[in-house]
Amino acid sequence: MFASYLIGLREGLEATLVVSVLVAFLVKSDRKDRLPQVWLGVGAAVALSIGFGALLTFTAAHLGHRQQELFDAVTSLLATVFVTWMIFWMRRAARSLSGELRARLTDALKVGTAAVVLMAFLAVAREGLETALLFFASVQGATTTASPLIGISLGILTSVGIGWGLYRSALRVNLTKFFTWTGLLLILVAAGIFKYGVHDLQEAGVLPGLTTYAFDIGSVMPADSWYGALASGMFNITPQPSVLETVAWLAYALPTLFLFLRPRRRRPETSPTLPATDPRPAA
C-alpha cells in the first residue's frame, strides 16, 4: 500500500505541477477562455491512463500461466526503465520545467484550440501512462488489489492537495528535497520491481535458478509479520530470494543510487570582463 501511495504521490504531483503551471499562465495572461481546453486535454489524458491500466489488467487475466509470467516480466522491466528515466529526468529538468511549459503553451495558443488541447494532453498523458504501468508492475506480487488501489488513490489525492496549495500560495514545499527523497525511495521500489521481473522470467523458464536460494531469513523476517509484509510490499525484499533475484536487486540498486546521489557538476562561472587599463602613466 505504501509503495502504491508513493507512486501515486510522486507521479501525481508531477502531473499536478504541470497542470498548475498551465493554469497559472493562462490566468495571469488573461486567457481564462482557454482553460476549458486545458481541462479537456487533462481529462483525455486521465481517461487514457485509466484505460491503459485496465488493458494491462485485462490482458494479464486472459493469458496462460507461462504467457502471463512473461507478460508480467516485460511490464516489470519496462516499468523499471521508465521510473529510472523519470527520476533522473526530473532531477535534471525540474528547474527549467516551468519555463519550457509556458513557452510551449504560448506556441500552442498561437496555433489554435486543438493545439492547446493536445499540448495539455501530452503534458499529462506521459505521467498518467507511467503511473498505470508502475502501479501494474508493483502489485504483481500482492495477494489483493484493494490495498494498492487505496494507496495509489490516496497518493494522487495528496498530490492534488499539495498542488492546489502551491497554486494558491498556501503551501511552501521544498520541491528539490521532495523529489530527492521520493526519488531515493522510488529507486528502491524500482529495484524490487526489477527483481520481480527476473523472478517472473524464472517462473516462465526463461532464466534458470528458481530454487537456488541466496539465503533464507524466514526465521528473522517471517513473511506473515508486519515488517516482512512491509519490506516485501515496498521493496520486494523476500525472506527466500533466489541468487539471480538478489544479484538483480543489487545490480540495479547500487549503481543507480550512486549515480543519483553523486553531486551534480556545476558549470564554471565566467568571470566578468575587466575594463582595459590605460598603459600610459597618469599625468
N, C-alpha and C positions, 0 to 999 in steps of 0.2 A: 504493500500500500504506500509506504514512504517513497519507494523508488518511482512509482507512478506519479505520486504527488510532486516529486522533484522534476520529473519530465514535464508535467503539466505546468508547473510554476515557471520553469526556465523557458520553455518554448512559448508558453502563453505570454510571458512578459515581453519577449522579443517581438511577438506579433502585436501586442498592445502598444508597445513603444512606437512601432511603425505606424499604426493607425493614429495614435495621438499626434505624431509629427504631421501627418497629412491633414488631420482635422484642424490643428492649431494654425497651420499655414493658410488654409482656406479662410478660417475665421479672421485672422489678423490681416489678410489681404482683401477682406470684404468680398469674398467669393462664396458666401454661405449657400448660394443657389446650387453649387456643385457638390454639397455634402451628400445628397441622396445618391449621387453617382458613386461616391466613395463607399458608402454603406452597401450599395448594390454589389460592388466588386468584393467587399469583405464577406458579405453573405454568401456569394457564389463560391468563394474560397473555402469557407467553413463547410458548406454543403459538399464540396468536392472531397474535403478531408474526411468527413464522416462516411461518405460513400466509399472512399478508398479503404478505410478501416473495415467497413462491412464486407467489402470484396475480399480482403485478405482473410477474414474470419470464415466467410462462406467457402472460399477455395480450400482452406485447410481442412474444413469439416467434411469435404466430399472427396478426399483423396484416400488411397490405401495407406497402410502403415508405412511402408518404405518411402512412398511418394510424399507422404506428409512430413516424415523426418527430413527428407531432402528440401522440401519447401520451407520448413521451419529453419533449417540450416542456412539457406540462401537469404531469407529475410533477416536472420540474426547477423549475418556477415555484412549485408547491405546497411543495416541499422548502425553497426559499428563504424562503418566507413562514413556515413552521413553525420553521426554525432561527433566524430573526431573532426571532420571538416568544419562543422558548425562551431565547435568550441574554439578552434584556432582562428576561424574567420571572424568571429565576434570579438575575439581578443585583439585582432589587428584593425578591424574596421569600425569599432564602436565609436571612436571619436569623430569620424567623418560621416557616419551613417545619416545623421540628421541633414547635413548639407546636401548629400547626394540625393536623398529622397525629395527635398524641396526643389532641387534642380530638375529632377525627372518629372515631378508634378507640374512644374512651370511649363516644361515642354509639352506635357500631355494636355494642359489647358489650352495651349495654342492650337493643338490638332483638333480637339473636339470631345464630345461626350464619350464616345466609345473608347477613346484613348485613356480618359480618366478612369473609367470602369476597369479597363484592362490593367492599368498601372496599379490600382489598388488591389485587384485580384492577384496579380503576380507577386506583389509585395507580401501578401498574407498567405498565399497558397503554399509557398515553399515551407514556411513554418508549420502549416497545418499538415502537409503530407509527411514531413519529418516526424511530427508528433504521432500521427497514426502508425507509422512504421516502427518507431521506437516503442510505442505502447504495445503493439502486437508482439514484438520480439521480446519485450521484458516480461510478459505474462505467460510465456510458453510453459514454464515450469510450475505455474500456480495451479492449485487444486480447484480454485473457484475464481471467477472473474468479477465477483461482486466487490471485493476489497480494492483491486486495482482500478475498477471503474469509479469507485468513490474517491480514491486517491487522486486520480488524474482530473476528476471533476472539481475537487476542492483546490487542486493546484491551479487550474485555469481560472476559477473564481477568484482566488487570491491574487493572481497576476492582473486580472481585470480591475480589482480593487486598488492595487498598487498603482497601476497605470492611470486610473481615474484620479487618484490622489496626487500623482505627479502632474497631471494635466491641470488640475485646479490649484496647483501650488500648495496643497495641504500637507504633502509629504516631502521630505528631503531624504533621498536614499543615495548612498554612495554606490553608483552603478558599477564602477570599476571593481570595488571589493565584492559586490554582489555576484557579478559574473565570474570573478576569480574563484570564489568559494563554491559556487554552484558548478563551475567548470571542473574543479577538483573532484567533487562528488560524482559528477556525470562521467568522468574518466573511469572511476571505479565501477560505476554501473555498466559502462560500455565494456569494460574488461569482463564482467560477468556475462554480458550478452554474447561476447566473442567466445567465451568458454562454453556457453550453452550451445552455440553454433557448432563448435568442434564436437561436443557430446552428441548432437544430432547426426553429424556425419559418421560418428562411430556407431550409433544406433542403426543407421542405414547401411552399414557395412562398407562405406567408402574408406574410412580410416580404421586402422586396427587398434587393439589395446583397450577395448571397452572394460574388460575385467582386470586389467593390470593397474592396480591402485598405487597411487603415490604415497598415501598414508591413510590412517583410519583414526579420526579423533572423535568417534561417536560417543565414547565414554566421557569425554571432556565437553563436547558440544553436541548434545543429542538433537536430532532433527526436530523432535517434538517440543523442545524447550523454546521459550520466548526469544532468547538470544540466538539460538540456532535458526529459528524461523526468520529473525531479523537479518542475520548475515546471509541466509540463502535468498530471501526475498529482495534485498537491496543489491547485493554484490555477487550473488550466485556462489557464495562460498559454502560448499557442502562438506559433510563430515568424511566422505569417502570418494574423493575425486580420482579419476584416472591420471596416469602420468602425463598423457598428452593434454588433458584438460588443464592440469596445473602448469605445464610449460606454456600453453597458450595464454593463460591468465597473466603469468609473469612477463611473457614476451610482449604482450600489449601494454600492460600497466606501467612497467618500469620505464621504458624509453619514452612513452607518452607523457608521463608525469615529469620526467626530466626536461623534455622539450617545453612543456607548458610552464614549468616553474623557473626555468633559467631566465635571467634578466634580459630584457629586450635591448638591443643595441640602439642607442640614440644617435641621431645624425649629428655630426660635429657642427657646432655653431660657427658661422662665419664671422670673423672679427670685422668690426666696422672699418671702413677705409679712412685712414687718417689724412688730413689735408697736407698737401705738399708744402714743405718748408722752403723759404727763400734762402738760397745758399749765400746771398750777399750779406756781409756784416752790416749790422744796424748803424745808422749814421750817428 
